[in-house]
């Protein structure tokens, strides 16, 4: 069980099928439409890549794909600091759990855990509010 102080948990429901939500959170081209300005990775466990932001928190944030169980679970680790190589010991884990409520409704639970510092968690609380708002706009 993840320590609640150490994690961020957000739950949202979308009026979209689980397959549509799955593609929005896993396909790099779709992810780049709502999460930062670019997403570069192969959708396979162990693949390294990065997310990039231009005009906001400039830089590339290294990541590694951890787990894929289509279409219910997707997890990756990423770095808090931009423009550094991926290091598992200083990364956080981001987990996406999808549940099909009906053919046209999906619940998403996002959990990020493993913060080294409380201020990093606080920064990401704000960041996820913005990014998940962008995901909601993207899917509507």
The first five atom37 places (N, CA, C, CB, O) and aatype in JSON, in Angstrom:
{
  "aatype": [20, 20, 20, 20, 20, 20, 20, 20, 20, 20, 20, 20, 20, 20, 20, 20, 20, 20, 20, 20, 20, 20, 20, 20, 20, 20, 20, 20, 20, 20, 20, 20, 20, 20, 20, 20, 20, 20, 20, 20, 20, 20, 20, 20, 20, 20, 20, 20, 20, 20, 20, 20, 20, 20, 20, 20, 20, 20, 20, 20, 20, 20, 20, 20, 20, 20, 20, 20, 20, 20, 20, 20, 20, 20, 20, 20, 20, 20, 20, 20, 20, 20, 20, 20, 20, 20, 20, 20, 20, 20, 20, 20, 20, 20, 20, 20, 20, 20, 20, 20, 20, 20, 20, 20, 20, 20, 20, 20, 20, 20, 20, 20, 20, 20, 20, 20, 20, 20, 20, 20, 20, 20, 20, 20, 20, 20, 20, 20, 20, 20, 20, 20, 20, 20, 20, 20, 20, 20, 20, 20],
  "atom_mask": [
    [1, 1, 1, 1, 1],
    [1, 1, 1, 1, 1],
    [1, 1, 1, 1, 1],
    [1, 1, 1, 1, 1],
    [1, 1, 1, 1, 1],
    [1, 1, 1, 1, 1],
    [1, 1, 1, 1, 1],
    [1, 1, 1, 1, 1],
    [1, 1, 1, 1, 1],
    [1, 1, 1, 1, 1],
    [1, 1, 1, 1, 1],
    [1, 1, 1, 1, 1],
    [1, 1, 1, 1, 1],
    [1, 1, 1, 1, 1],
    [1, 1, 1, 1, 1],
    [1, 1, 1, 1, 1],
    [1, 1, 1, 1, 1],
    [1, 1, 1, 1, 1],
    [1, 1, 1, 1, 1],
    [1, 1, 1, 1, 1],
    [1, 1, 1, 1, 1],
    [1, 1, 1, 1, 1],
    [1, 1, 1, 1, 1],
    [1, 1, 1, 1, 1],
    [1, 1, 1, 1, 1],
    [1, 1, 1, 1, 1],
    [1, 1, 1, 1, 1],
    [1, 1, 1, 1, 1],
    [1, 1, 1, 1, 1],
    [1, 1, 1, 1, 1],
    [1, 1, 1, 1, 1],
    [1, 1, 1, 1, 1],
    [1, 1, 1, 1, 1],
    [1, 1, 1, 1, 1],
    [1, 1, 1, 1, 1],
    [1, 1, 1, 1, 1],
    [1, 1, 1, 1, 1],
    [1, 1, 1, 1, 1],
    [1, 1, 1, 1, 1],
    [1, 1, 1, 1, 1],
    [1, 1, 1, 1, 1],
    [1, 1, 1, 1, 1],
    [1, 1, 1, 1, 1],
    [1, 1, 1, 1, 1],
    [1, 1, 1, 1, 1],
    [1, 1, 1, 1, 1],
    [1, 1, 1, 1, 1],
    [1, 1, 1, 1, 1],
    [1, 1, 1, 1, 1],
    [1, 1, 1, 1, 1],
    [1, 1, 1, 1, 1],
    [1, 1, 1, 1, 1],
    [1, 1, 1, 1, 1],
    [1, 1, 1, 1, 1],
    [1, 1, 1, 1, 1],
    [1, 1, 1, 1, 1],
    [1, 1, 1, 1, 1],
    [1, 1, 1, 1, 1],
    [1, 1, 1, 1, 1],
    [1, 1, 1, 1, 1],
    [1, 1, 1, 1, 1],
    [1, 1, 1, 1, 1],
    [1, 1, 1, 1, 1],
    [1, 1, 1, 1, 1],
    [1, 1, 1, 1, 1],
    [1, 1, 1, 1, 1],
    [1, 1, 1, 1, 1],
    [1, 1, 1, 1, 1],
    [1, 1, 1, 1, 1],
    [1, 1, 1, 1, 1],
    [1, 1, 1, 1, 1],
    [1, 1, 1, 1, 1],
    [1, 1, 1, 1, 1],
    [1, 1, 1, 1, 1],
    [1, 1, 1, 1, 1],
    [1, 1, 1, 1, 1],
    [1, 1, 1, 1, 1],
    [1, 1, 1, 1, 1],
    [1, 1, 1, 1, 1],
    [1, 1, 1, 1, 1],
    [1, 1, 1, 1, 1],
    [1, 1, 1, 1, 1],
    [1, 1, 1, 1, 1],
    [1, 1, 1, 1, 1],
    [1, 1, 1, 1, 1],
    [1, 1, 1, 1, 1],
    [1, 1, 1, 1, 1],
    [1, 1, 1, 1, 1],
    [1, 1, 1, 1, 1],
    [1, 1, 1, 1, 1],
    [1, 1, 1, 1, 1],
    [1, 1, 1, 1, 1],
    [1, 1, 1, 1, 1],
    [1, 1, 1, 1, 1],
    [1, 1, 1, 1, 1],
    [1, 1, 1, 1, 1],
    [1, 1, 1, 1, 1],
    [1, 1, 1, 1, 1],
    [1, 1, 1, 1, 1],
    [1, 1, 1, 1, 1],
    [1, 1, 1, 1, 1],
    [1, 1, 1, 1, 1],
    [1, 1, 1, 1, 1],
    [1, 1, 1, 1, 1],
    [1, 1, 1, 1, 1],
    [1, 1, 1, 1, 1],
    [1, 1, 1, 1, 1],
    [1, 1, 1, 1, 1],
    [1, 1, 1, 1, 1],
    [1, 1, 1, 1, 1],
    [1, 1, 1, 1, 1],
    [1, 1, 1, 1, 1],
    [1, 1, 1, 1, 1],
    [1, 1, 1, 1, 1],
    [1, 1, 1, 1, 1],
    [1, 1, 1, 1, 1],
    [1, 1, 1, 1, 1],
    [1, 1, 1, 1, 1],
    [1, 1, 1, 1, 1],
    [1, 1, 1, 1, 1],
    [1, 1, 1, 1, 1],
    [1, 1, 1, 1, 1],
    [1, 1, 1, 1, 1],
    [1, 1, 1, 1, 1],
    [1, 1, 1, 1, 1],
    [1, 1, 1, 1, 1],
    [1, 1, 1, 1, 1],
    [1, 1, 1, 1, 1],
    [1, 1, 1, 1, 1],
    [1, 1, 1, 1, 1],
    [1, 1, 1, 1, 1],
    [1, 1, 1, 1, 1],
    [1, 1, 1, 1, 1],
    [1, 1, 1, 1, 1],
    [1, 1, 1, 1, 1],
    [1, 1, 1, 1, 1],
    [1, 1, 1, 1, 1],
    [1, 1, 1, 1, 1],
    [1, 1, 1, 1, 1],
    [1, 1, 1, 1, 1]
  ],
  "atom_positions": [
    [[0.84, -1.18, 0.0], [0.0, 0.0, 0.0], [0.88, 1.24, 0.0], [-0.96, 0.0, 1.22], [1.85, 1.31, 0.75]],
    [[0.56, 2.19, -0.83], [1.32, 3.42, -0.93], [0.94, 4.37, 0.19], [1.09, 4.09, -2.31], [-0.24, 4.55, 0.48]],
    [[1.93, 4.97, 0.82], [1.69, 5.96, 1.86], [0.95, 7.14, 1.26], [3.03, 6.41, 2.51], [1.4, 7.7, 0.26]],
    [[-0.17, 7.54, 1.86], [-0.99, 8.62, 1.31], [-0.24, 9.95, 1.29], [-2.26, 8.76, 2.11], [-0.47, 10.76, 0.4]],
    [[0.65, 10.17, 2.26], [1.42, 11.41, 2.29], [2.39, 11.43, 1.11], [2.19, 11.56, 3.64], [2.71, 12.48, 0.57]],
    [[2.83, 10.26, 0.73], [3.84, 10.12, -0.31], [3.22, 10.05, -1.7], [4.68, 8.9, -0.06], [3.96, 9.99, -2.69]],
    [[1.92, 10.05, -1.83], [1.32, 9.83, -3.14], [0.29, 10.89, -3.49], [0.69, 8.46, -3.19], [-0.21, 11.62, -2.64]],
    [[-0.01, 10.92, -4.78], [-1.09, 11.74, -5.32], [-2.06, 10.75, -5.94], [-0.56, 12.82, -6.38], [-1.65, 9.88, -6.71]],
    [[-3.33, 10.88, -5.62], [-4.34, 10.0, -6.2], [-5.46, 10.88, -6.74], [-4.89, 8.97, -5.16], [-6.0, 11.72, -6.03]],
    [[-5.82, 10.67, -8.01], [-6.91, 11.4, -8.64], [-7.81, 10.4, -9.36], [-6.38, 12.48, -9.64], [-7.33, 9.47, -10.0]],
    [[-9.11, 10.61, -9.24], [-10.08, 9.75, -9.93], [-10.98, 10.61, -10.8], [-10.93, 8.93, -8.91], [-11.45, 11.66, -10.37]],
    [[-11.21, 10.14, -12.02], [-12.06, 10.85, -12.97], [-12.9, 9.84, -13.74], [-11.21, 11.73, -13.96], [-12.5, 8.68, -13.9]],
    [[-14.05, 10.28, -14.19], [-14.88, 9.43, -15.05], [-15.1, 10.16, -16.36], [-16.23, 9.08, -14.36], [-15.42, 11.35, -16.38]],
    [[-14.94, 9.43, -17.45], [-15.1, 9.99, -18.8], [-16.25, 9.3, -19.51], [-13.8, 9.83, -19.61], [-16.48, 8.11, -19.32]],
    [[-16.98, 10.05, -20.31], [-18.04, 9.49, -21.14], [-17.45, 9.0, -22.44], [-19.17, 10.54, -21.4], [-17.84, 9.41, -23.53]],
    [[-16.49, 8.11, -22.31], [-15.8, 7.49, -23.45], [-15.57, 6.02, -23.12], [-14.45, 8.22, -23.77], [-15.52, 5.63, -21.96]],
    [[-15.42, 5.22, -24.16], [-15.13, 3.8, -23.95], [-13.72, 3.64, -23.37], [-15.26, 3.0, -25.28], [-12.88, 4.53, -23.5]],
    [[-13.49, 2.5, -22.74], [-12.18, 2.24, -22.15], [-11.08, 2.26, -23.22], [-12.2, 0.89, -21.43], [-9.96, 2.68, -22.94]],
    [[-11.39, 1.8, -24.44], [-10.39, 1.79, -25.51], [-9.97, 3.21, -25.91], [-10.92, 1.05, -26.73], [-8.8, 3.45, -26.2]],
    [[-10.92, 4.13, -25.94], [-10.61, 5.52, -26.29], [-9.73, 6.15, -25.2], [-11.91, 6.35, -26.47], [-8.75, 6.83, -25.52]],
    [[-10.08, 5.93, -23.94], [-9.28, 6.48, -22.84], [-7.9, 5.83, -22.82], [-10.0, 6.28, -21.49], [-6.9, 6.51, -22.59]],
    [[-7.84, 4.53, -23.06], [-6.55, 3.82, -23.1], [-5.61, 4.45, -24.13], [-6.77, 2.32, -23.42], [-4.45, 4.73, -23.83]],
    [[-6.12, 4.66, -25.33], [-5.27, 5.26, -26.38], [-4.82, 6.67, -25.97], [-6.03, 5.32, -27.72], [-3.67, 7.04, -26.24]],
    [[-5.69, 7.44, -25.34], [-5.36, 8.81, -24.95], [-4.23, 8.86, -23.93], [-6.58, 9.51, -24.39], [-3.47, 9.83, -23.9]],
    [[-4.12, 7.82, -23.08], [-3.07, 7.84, -22.04], [-1.84, 7.02, -22.41], [-3.63, 7.34, -20.75], [-0.85, 7.06, -21.68]],
    [[-1.89, 6.27, -23.52], [-0.74, 5.41, -23.86], [-0.09, 5.73, -25.2], [-1.17, 3.99, -23.86], [1.12, 5.57, -25.33]],
    [[-0.85, 6.16, -26.18], [-0.3, 6.43, -27.51], [0.48, 7.75, -27.47], [-1.43, 6.49, -28.59], [-0.1, 8.79, -27.18]],
    [[1.79, 7.72, -27.75], [2.59, 8.95, -27.65], [2.04, 10.13, -28.44], [3.99, 8.67, -28.1], [2.13, 11.27, -27.99]],
    [[1.47, 9.87, -29.61], [0.92, 10.97, -30.41], [-0.28, 11.59, -29.71], [0.51, 10.47, -31.81], [-0.44, 12.81, -29.7]],
    [[-1.13, 10.76, -29.12], [-2.28, 11.3, -28.4], [-1.85, 11.96, -27.1], [-3.29, 10.19, -28.11], [-2.37, 13.03, -26.75]],
    [[-0.92, 11.35, -26.38], [-0.44, 11.93, -25.12], [0.11, 13.34, -25.36], [0.65, 11.03, -24.49], [-0.14, 14.25, -24.57]],
    [[0.85, 13.52, -26.45], [1.43, 14.83, -26.76], [0.37, 15.89, -27.05], [2.36, 14.72, -27.96], [0.67, 17.09, -27.05]],
    [[-0.86, 15.46, -27.29], [-1.94, 16.42, -27.53], [-2.48, 17.04, -26.25], [-3.07, 15.73, -28.26], [-3.16, 18.06, -26.29]],
    [[-2.18, 16.43, -25.11], [-2.71, 16.97, -23.86], [-1.69, 17.02, -22.72], [-3.89, 16.15, -23.43], [-1.92, 17.72, -21.74]],
    [[-0.58, 16.3, -22.83], [0.41, 16.21, -21.75], [1.74, 16.75, -22.27], [0.56, 14.75, -21.24], [2.5, 16.03, -22.93]],
    [[2.02, 18.02, -21.96], [3.24, 18.62, -22.48], [3.12, 18.92, -23.95], [4.43, 17.72, -22.23], [2.01, 19.08, -24.48]],
    [[4.26, 19.0, -24.61], [4.26, 19.32, -26.04], [4.77, 18.17, -26.9], [5.1, 20.54, -26.29], [4.62, 18.2, -28.12]],
    [[5.38, 17.15, -26.27], [5.86, 15.98, -27.01], [5.98, 14.79, -26.08], [7.22, 16.28, -27.69], [6.24, 14.94, -24.89]],
    [[5.79, 13.61, -26.64], [5.96, 12.36, -25.9], [6.69, 11.39, -26.83], [4.57, 11.76, -25.41], [6.22, 11.11, -27.94]],
    [[7.82, 10.89, -26.38], [8.63, 9.99, -27.2], [8.95, 8.73, -26.41], [9.93, 10.68, -27.67], [9.71, 8.77, -25.44]],
    [[8.35, 7.59, -26.82], [8.64, 6.29, -26.21], [7.99, 5.21, -27.07], [8.14, 6.22, -24.73], [7.03, 5.47, -27.79]],
    [[8.53, 4.0, -26.97], [7.89, 2.83, -27.54], [6.99, 2.25, -26.46], [8.95, 1.77, -28.04], [7.38, 2.16, -25.3]],
    [[5.81, 1.86, -26.83], [4.84, 1.33, -25.87], [5.17, -0.14, -25.59], [3.38, 1.48, -26.4], [4.48, -1.05, -26.05]],
    [[6.26, -0.34, -24.83], [6.63, -1.68, -24.41], [7.36, -1.58, -23.07], [7.52, -2.38, -25.48], [8.08, -0.61, -22.81]],
    [[7.17, -2.57, -22.24], [7.77, -2.56, -20.91], [9.29, -2.45, -21.0], [7.37, -3.82, -20.13], [9.92, -3.16, -21.79]],
    [[9.85, -1.58, -20.2], [11.3, -1.37, -20.18], [11.8, -0.29, -21.12], [11.98, -2.64, -20.5], [12.96, 0.1, -21.05]],
    [[10.93, 0.19, -22.02], [11.35, 1.21, -22.99], [11.63, 2.53, -22.28], [10.27, 1.4, -24.08], [10.9, 2.94, -21.38]],
    [[12.7, 3.18, -22.7], [13.05, 4.51, -22.21], [12.52, 5.55, -23.18], [14.57, 4.66, -22.02], [12.37, 5.29, -24.37]],
    [[12.24, 6.73, -22.67], [11.77, 7.81, -23.51], [11.72, 9.09, -22.7], [10.39, 7.49, -24.1], [12.42, 9.24, -21.7]],
    [[10.89, 10.03, -23.17], [10.76, 11.29, -22.43], [9.48, 12.01, -22.81], [11.97, 12.2, -22.7], [8.9, 11.78, -23.87]],
    [[9.05, 12.88, -21.9], [8.02, 13.86, -22.17], [8.73, 15.2, -22.28], [6.9, 13.87, -21.04], [9.75, 15.42, -21.62]],
    [[8.19, 16.07, -23.1], [8.82, 17.38, -23.27], [7.79, 18.49, -23.13], [9.53, 17.46, -24.64], [6.65, 18.35, -23.57]],
    [[8.21, 19.58, -22.53], [7.37, 20.76, -22.39], [8.1, 21.94, -23.0], [7.02, 21.04, -20.9], [9.29, 22.15, -22.75]],
    [[7.4, 22.69, -23.81], [7.91, 23.95, -24.36], [6.96, 25.04, -23.9], [8.03, 23.9, -25.95], [5.75, 24.89, -23.99]],
    [[7.52, 26.15, -23.42], [6.69, 27.27, -23.01], [6.19, 27.19, -21.58], [5.55, 27.39, -23.92], [5.57, 28.14, -21.11]],
    [[6.42, 26.09, -20.89], [6.01, 25.96, -19.48], [7.27, 25.67, -18.68], [4.93, 24.82, -19.29], [8.12, 26.55, -18.52]],
    [[7.39, 24.46, -18.18], [8.59, 24.03, -17.44], [9.56, 23.43, -18.47], [8.23, 22.98, -16.3], [9.73, 22.22, -18.54]],
    [[10.16, 24.29, -19.23], [11.01, 23.91, -20.36], [11.88, 22.68, -20.08], [11.89, 25.06, -20.74], [12.51, 22.59, -19.02]],
    [[11.91, 21.76, -21.0], [12.83, 20.64, -20.9], [12.2, 19.3, -21.16], [13.45, 20.64, -19.57], [11.0, 19.17, -21.38]],
    [[13.06, 18.3, -21.11], [12.66, 16.91, -21.3], [12.73, 16.19, -19.97], [13.55, 16.21, -22.36], [13.66, 16.38, -19.19]],
    [[11.73, 15.36, -19.73], [11.64, 14.59, -18.5], [11.73, 13.11, -18.87], [10.32, 14.92, -17.7], [10.81, 12.55, -19.46]],
    [[12.84, 12.49, -18.5], [13.1, 11.09, -18.86], [12.09, 10.17, -18.19], [14.53, 10.69, -18.46], [11.63, 10.43, -17.08]],
    [[11.76, 9.08, -18.89], [10.81, 8.1, -18.37], [11.2, 6.69, -18.78], [9.4, 8.41, -18.86], [12.0, 6.48, -19.69]],
    [[10.6, 5.72, -18.07], [10.72, 4.31, -18.45], [9.35, 3.68, -18.28], [11.8, 3.57, -17.58], [8.7, 3.84, -17.25]],
    [[8.91, 2.95, -19.3], [7.63, 2.24, -19.23], [7.82, 1.03, -18.3], [7.15, 1.78, -20.66], [8.72, 0.22, -18.5]],
    [[6.95, 0.93, -17.29], [7.08, -0.13, -16.28], [6.17, -1.31, -16.53], [6.8, 0.43, -14.93], [6.62, -2.46, -16.45]],
    [[4.91, -1.06, -16.84], [3.94, -2.15, -16.95], [2.8, -1.76, -17.89], [3.39, -2.51, -15.56], [2.33, -0.63, -17.89]],
    [[2.37, -2.74, -18.68], [1.26, -2.54, -19.6], [0.34, -3.75, -19.49], [1.76, -2.35, -21.08], [0.76, -4.88, -19.71]],
    [[-0.91, -3.51, -19.14], [-1.93, -4.54, -19.12], [-3.16, -3.94, -19.8], [-2.26, -5.04, -17.64], [-4.09, -3.48, -19.15]],
    [[-3.13, -3.95, -21.13], [-4.17, -3.29, -21.93], [-5.53, -3.94, -21.73], [-3.8, -3.32, -23.41], [-5.62, -5.17, -21.75]],
    [[-6.59, -3.18, -21.56], [-6.69, -1.74, -21.42], [-6.94, -1.28, -19.98], [-7.81, -1.24, -22.3], [-7.53, -0.22, -19.76]],
    [[-6.48, -2.06, -18.99], [-6.8, -1.71, -17.61], [-5.68, -1.0, -16.84], [-7.17, -2.94, -16.87], [-5.97, -0.24, -15.92]],
    [[-4.42, -1.22, -17.2], [-3.35, -0.72, -16.34], [-2.13, -0.32, -17.18], [-2.95, -1.78, -15.3], [-1.69, -1.06, -18.06]],
    [[-1.6, 0.86, -16.88], [-0.41, 1.38, -17.54], [0.42, 2.1, -16.48], [-0.78, 2.35, -18.73], [-0.12, 2.9, -15.71]],
    [[1.71, 1.81, -16.43], [2.56, 2.46, -15.43], [3.89, 2.85, -16.04], [2.78, 1.54, -14.23], [4.46, 2.12, -16.86]],
    [[4.38, 4.03, -15.63], [5.71, 4.48, -16.02], [6.35, 5.23, -14.86], [5.65, 5.38, -17.27], [5.67, 5.75, -13.98]],
    [[7.67, 5.26, -14.9], [8.44, 6.04, -13.94], [9.02, 7.21, -14.69], [9.57, 5.18, -13.25], [9.36, 7.11, -15.87]],
    [[9.13, 8.36, -13.98], [9.74, 9.51, -14.64], [10.5, 10.34, -13.63], [8.69, 10.36, -15.34], [10.34, 10.21, -12.42]],
    [[11.33, 11.2, -14.18], [12.2, 12.04, -13.38], [11.49, 13.35, -13.04], [13.52, 12.31, -14.12], [10.74, 13.9, -13.85]],
    [[11.74, 13.85, -11.84], [11.18, 15.14, -11.45], [11.93, 16.29, -12.11], [11.22, 15.29, -9.93], [11.33, 17.3, -12.49]],
    [[13.24, 16.14, -12.23], [14.07, 17.2, -12.83], [14.19, 17.0, -14.33], [15.46, 17.24, -12.19], [14.33, 15.88, -14.81]],
    [[14.13, 18.1, -15.05], [14.24, 18.01, -16.5], [15.7, 17.87, -16.94], [13.61, 19.23, -17.14], [16.64, 18.27, -16.24]],
    [[15.84, 17.31, -18.11], [17.13, 17.2, -18.79], [18.18, 16.41, -18.01], [17.66, 18.57, -19.08], [19.36, 16.73, -18.05]],
    [[17.73, 15.38, -17.29], [18.65, 14.45, -16.63], [18.32, 13.04, -17.13], [18.54, 14.53, -15.06], [17.2, 12.77, -17.57]],
    [[19.31, 12.15, -17.06], [19.1, 10.77, -17.47], [18.15, 10.07, -16.5], [20.44, 10.01, -17.55], [18.04, 10.45, -15.34]],
    [[17.48, 9.05, -17.0], [16.58, 8.29, -16.15], [17.37, 7.57, -15.06], [15.76, 7.28, -16.99], [18.42, 6.97, -15.34]],
    [[16.87, 7.62, -13.84], [17.46, 6.93, -12.7], [16.31, 6.41, -11.84], [18.42, 7.87, -11.87], [15.58, 7.19, -11.24]],
    [[16.15, 5.1, -11.8], [15.05, 4.51, -11.05], [15.02, 4.97, -9.6], [15.13, 2.99, -11.1], [13.94, 5.17, -9.03]],
    [[16.18, 5.15, -8.99], [16.25, 5.5, -7.57], [15.72, 6.89, -7.26], [17.67, 5.4, -7.1], [15.34, 7.16, -6.12]],
    [[15.68, 7.77, -8.24], [15.19, 9.13, -8.0], [13.95, 9.46, -8.83], [16.29, 10.15, -8.3], [13.59, 10.62, -8.99]],
    [[13.32, 8.43, -9.34], [12.11, 8.63, -10.16], [10.86, 8.41, -9.32], [12.11, 7.68, -11.38], [10.92, 7.85, -8.22]],
    [[9.72, 8.85, -9.84], [8.43, 8.54, -9.23], [7.67, 7.6, -10.15], [7.62, 9.84, -8.95], [7.91, 7.56, -11.35]],
    [[6.75, 6.86, -9.57], [5.94, 5.89, -10.31], [4.57, 6.5, -10.57], [5.81, 4.55, -9.53], [3.89, 6.95, -9.64]],
    [[4.16, 6.49, -11.84], [2.84, 6.97, -12.23], [2.03, 5.77, -12.73], [2.93, 8.1, -13.34], [2.44, 5.09, -13.67]],
    [[0.89, 5.52, -12.09], [0.05, 4.39, -12.44], [-1.31, 4.88, -12.91], [-0.11, 3.42, -11.25], [-1.92, 5.77, -12.3]],
    [[-1.79, 4.29, -14.0], [-3.09, 4.62, -14.58], [-3.93, 3.35, -14.54], [-2.95, 5.16, -16.05], [-3.58, 2.36, -15.17]],
    [[-5.03, 3.39, -13.81], [-5.94, 2.24, -13.74], [-7.27, 2.63, -14.36], [-6.13, 1.75, -12.27], [-7.88, 3.62, -13.96]],
    [[-7.7, 1.85, -15.33], [-8.96, 2.11, -16.03], [-9.97, 1.02, -15.71], [-8.73, 2.21, -17.55], [-9.63, -0.17, -15.66]],
    [[-11.21, 1.44, -15.49], [-12.31, 0.52, -15.27], [-13.46, 0.92, -16.18], [-12.75, 0.5, -13.77], [-13.87, 2.07, -16.2]],
    [[-13.96, -0.05, -16.92], [-15.1, 0.19, -17.79], [-16.37, 0.16, -16.95], [-15.16, -0.86, -18.94], [-16.72, -0.87, -16.38]],
    [[-17.06, 1.29, -16.9], [-18.32, 1.39, -16.16], [-19.46, 0.9, -17.07], [-18.59, 2.86, -15.67], [-20.38, 0.23, -16.62]],
    [[-19.37, 1.26, -18.35], [-20.31, 0.81, -19.38], [-19.57, 0.91, -20.71], [-21.65, 1.68, -19.38], [-18.39, 1.24, -20.74]],
    [[-20.27, 0.62, -21.8], [-19.62, 0.7, -23.11], [-19.14, 2.11, -23.43], [-20.58, 0.24, -24.2], [-18.22, 2.29, -24.24]],
    [[-19.74, 3.1, -22.8], [-19.39, 4.48, -23.12], [-18.99, 5.3, -21.88], [-20.55, 5.15, -23.82], [-19.09, 6.53, -21.89]],
    [[-18.56, 4.62, -20.84], [-18.13, 5.33, -19.63], [-16.97, 4.58, -18.99], [-19.31, 5.48, -18.63], [-17.02, 3.36, -18.81]],
    [[-15.91, 5.34, -18.64], [-14.69, 4.76, -18.09], [-14.23, 5.58, -16.89], [-13.58, 4.69, -19.16], [-14.22, 6.81, -16.93]],
    [[-13.85, 4.87, -15.82], [-13.26, 5.53, -14.66], [-11.74, 5.35, -14.72], [-13.83, 4.95, -13.31], [-11.23, 4.26, -14.99]],
    [[-11.04, 6.44, -14.48], [-9.58, 6.45, -14.46], [-9.13, 6.82, -13.05], [-8.99, 7.46, -15.53], [-9.62, 7.78, -12.47]],
    [[-8.19, 6.05, -12.51], [-7.56, 6.39, -11.25], [-6.07, 6.55, -11.53], [-7.82, 5.3, -10.14], [-5.4, 5.62, -11.98]],
    [[-5.56, 7.74, -11.27], [-4.14, 8.06, -11.43], [-3.5, 8.1, -10.06], [-3.95, 9.41, -12.19], [-4.03, 8.72, -9.14]],
    [[-2.36, 7.42, -9.91], [-1.59, 7.47, -8.67], [-0.14, 7.75, -9.03], [-1.73, 6.14, -7.85], [0.44, 7.07, -9.87]],
    [[0.44, 8.75, -8.37], [1.88, 8.99, -8.49], [2.47, 8.86, -7.1], [2.18, 10.41, -9.11], [1.97, 9.45, -6.15]],
    [[3.54, 8.08, -6.98], [4.15, 7.81, -5.67], [5.67, 7.8, -5.77], [3.64, 6.48, -5.1], [6.25, 7.69, -6.85]],
    [[6.3, 7.9, -4.6], [7.76, 7.8, -4.53], [8.48, 9.13, -4.52], [8.24, 7.0, -5.66], [9.63, 9.2, -4.96]],
    [[7.84, 10.17, -4.03], [8.46, 11.5, -4.03], [9.61, 11.57, -3.04], [7.42, 12.57, -3.69], [9.51, 11.07, -1.92]],
    [[10.7, 12.19, -3.46], [11.87, 12.37, -2.59], [11.67, 13.53, -1.63], [13.12, 12.59, -3.43], [12.21, 13.53, -0.52]],
    [[10.89, 14.52, -2.05], [10.69, 15.71, -1.23], [9.23, 16.15, -1.29], [11.61, 16.86, -1.69], [8.56, 16.01, -2.32]],
    [[8.74, 16.67, -0.17], [7.36, 17.14, -0.1], [7.09, 18.23, -1.13], [7.04, 17.65, 1.31], [5.99, 18.29, -1.69]],
    [[8.07, 19.09, -1.39], [7.84, 20.17, -2.36], [7.63, 19.62, -3.76], [9.02, 21.16, -2.35], [6.88, 20.19, -4.54]],
    [[8.3, 18.5, -4.1], [8.1, 17.88, -5.41], [6.67, 17.35, -5.54], [9.12, 16.73, -5.64], [6.02, 17.49, -6.58]],
    [[6.19, 16.75, -4.45], [4.81, 16.26, -4.45], [3.85, 17.44, -4.66], [4.48, 15.51, -3.13], [2.92, 17.35, -5.46]],
    [[4.09, 18.53, -3.94], [3.23, 19.71, -4.07], [3.22, 20.27, -5.48], [3.69, 20.78, -3.11], [2.17, 20.66, -5.98]],
    [[4.39, 20.3, -6.12], [4.47, 20.79, -7.5], [3.67, 19.88, -8.43], [5.93, 20.87, -7.96], [2.99, 20.36, -9.34]],
    [[3.74, 18.58, -8.2], [3.03, 17.65, -9.07], [1.53, 17.62, -8.8], [3.6, 16.27, -8.91], [0.75, 17.32, -9.7]],
    [[1.11, 17.93, -7.56], [-0.32, 18.05, -7.29], [-0.89, 19.11, -8.23], [-0.59, 18.42, -5.78], [-1.9, 18.88, -8.9]],
    [[-0.24, 20.27, -8.27], [-0.68, 21.34, -9.16], [-0.58, 20.92, -10.62], [0.14, 22.62, -8.92], [-1.48, 21.18, -11.42]],
    [[0.52, 20.27, -10.97], [0.72, 19.84, -12.35], [-0.35, 18.87, -12.83], [2.06, 19.2, -12.5], [-0.85, 19.0, -13.94]],
    [[-0.7, 17.89, -11.98], [-1.73, 16.92, -12.39], [-3.09, 17.56, -12.52], [-1.8, 15.78, -11.38], [-3.88, 17.16, -13.38]],
    [[-3.39, 18.55, -11.71], [-4.68, 19.25, -11.87], [-4.77, 19.85, -13.27], [-4.85, 20.35, -10.79], [-5.8, 19.73, -13.94]],
    [[-3.7, 20.48, -13.7], [-3.68, 21.07, -15.04], [-3.71, 20.0, -16.12], [-2.45, 21.96, -15.21], [-4.51, 20.07, -17.05]],
    [[-2.84, 19.01, -15.99], [-2.72, 17.99, -17.05], [-3.99, 17.15, -17.16], [-1.53, 17.09, -16.78], [-4.42, 16.84, -18.28]],
    [[-4.59, 16.77, -16.04], [-5.83, 15.99, -16.11], [-6.98, 16.84, -16.63], [-6.18, 15.4, -14.74], [-7.9, 16.32, -17.27]],
    [[-6.95, 18.13, -16.35], [-7.92, 19.04, -16.96], [-7.75, 19.06, -18.47], [-7.78, 20.46, -16.39], [-8.73, 19.08, -19.22]],
    [[-6.5, 19.06, -18.93], [-6.23, 19.02, -20.37], [-6.68, 17.68, -20.97], [-4.73, 19.25, -20.64], [-7.18, 17.65, -22.09]],
    [[-6.49, 16.59, -20.24], [-6.97, 15.27, -20.71], [-8.5, 15.29, -20.85], [-6.52, 14.13, -19.73], [-9.05, 14.78, -21.83]],
    [[-9.16, 15.87, -19.87], [-10.62, 15.95, -19.92], [-11.08, 16.74, -21.15], [-11.17, 16.59, -18.63], [-12.02, 16.32, -21.83]],
    [[-10.45, 17.86, -21.42], [-10.78, 18.65, -22.61], [-10.49, 17.86, -23.88], [-10.0, 19.98, -22.63], [-11.28, 17.88, -24.83]],
    [[-9.37, 17.17, -23.9], [-8.98, 16.37, -25.07], [-10.02, 15.28, -25.38], [-7.6, 15.72, -24.84], [-10.34, 15.03, -26.54]],
    [[-10.53, 14.66, -24.34], [-11.48, 13.55, -24.56], [-12.92, 14.01, -24.78], [-11.45, 12.61, -23.38], [-13.77, 13.21, -25.15]],
    [[-13.19, 15.27, -24.55], [-14.57, 15.77, -24.78], [-14.72, 16.48, -26.09], [-14.98, 16.7, -23.67], [-15.81, 16.95, -26.41]]
  ]
}
